[in-house]
Amino acid sequence: MIREATVADVPMVNELLGTDATDYMTRVVTLLTDHGGFFLEPITSSVFEAHMFFEKQGRGRAAIRAAREGLRLMFGEKRALVIFGRIPAEDRPARLMTRMIGFRSEGVKPREPGGPLVEWFEMRCDECPQQQ
């Protein structure tokens, strides 16, 4: 259901995002489904910040299953220790989905000092859901 992107996937990702992600995709792990996916931006060799992007038809249960599968891949094959996300406080659907995937909320705070409010989420390798 989820797979790691290749160079051949760049046009599809660009179309989904409506912008050129070519350079960004060379610096992140990109995991794809048929209707979207995730960017996992390395902060260190074992800490990644997750960013999700899905078309309307790829949201809901399919996105949750894909996210869990992607987490298992990241914590297993990619040896991640921590994956975190910062979701805008006003994006309630994304915040709920992140909880349903199994991430733990670290609270709502500014993205950076004086910046917009986001809810910080984190998952450690020993917290990864084992079932779909």
N, C-alpha and C positions, 0 to 999 in steps of 0.2 A: 504493500500500500504506500509506503514511503521509500524514497531512494535519494541518494546523494546526487546532486546536479553535476552535469558535465558542461563543457564549453558549448555543446550543441543545444543546451537548454537556455542559454542566454536570451535569445529572441523571445521565447515564451515568458520568461520572467520579466523582461522589459515590457512586454505587452500587458501582463498582469498589473504591474506597478505604474504603467503609464510614464515611465522615465527610464533612462539608460542606467542599468545596474551593473554593467560590464566590469568596471573597475572595482566596485564594492564586492562583487562575487569572487574576485581573485583574492580577497583578504579574509573571507568568512567561509564557514561551512554552510552550504545551502542544501536544505532537505526539501524535496518536492513531493506533492501528491498530484492528482489530475487537475485539481482546482485551487492550487496555492501551495503554501509551504512556510518554511521558517529560515531565517538567517540566524546563525549562531556566531556572533562576533567574538573572537578571542580577546580576552582582557589579559590573561596570562596563558601559559600552556595548558592549564587545567580549569580555568574559570572563563565562562562564556556568558555573554548577554544575548538573550533570545529576542527576536523580532518576528512577528507572524504576519502573513498576508494571505488572505483567502477570498476567492470569489464567493458571491452569495450562495451558490449551489454547493460549495465545499465546506460550508460552516456547519456547526452543530456536532452531531455524533461522529461524523466522518473526521472532522478536524480534531476532536478529542482523541479518537483512536490513533490518528496520525501523530499527534503530539506525544502520546505515550510511547508509541513505537520509536519516534525520533529520540526521546529521552533515553530509552534503553540503548539505542545505537550510540548516542553521545557518551553515556556513562560506561558502556561496554567497550565498543571498538575504539572510540576516540579518547577514552580514559579521562573524561571530564570529572572533576571533583565537585564543582558548583556551577549551576546555571541559574541566572537571575534575569528578571525583567522589570521594567519600569513602565507602567501603563498609565496614561492620562486619567486623572481622577474622574473625568466626565465620561469615559468609555466603559460604561457599566457592563455591556455584553462581554468585552474582552477580559475585564476583571473577573467576572463570573466564570468564564471558560477557564481561566488560569487556575482558579480554585478547584474546578472540577477535574483538571488534569492532575492535581495533587500538590501544586505549589503552596508554600506557606507565606502568608502576608507578613511583611515587616512594617506595615503601616503606611499612612499617607504622609508624604513630606515633599518639599521642593525637589525637583529633578537635580538642580544645582542651587547654590545659594542665590536667593532672589528669583529663582526660575519658577515655571509652572508646577502645580501640584501633580504628583504622580503617586500611584500605589506601588510600592516596592515588593516584589515577590522573589522567593528564593527556593531552590531545591538542591539538596546535597545528594551525593551518589548513594548513600545508604537510605534515602527516602524515596527513591525512584519506584513508581508502581510496577509491579511484576506482571500483572494481568491486564488484558485489554479492556 
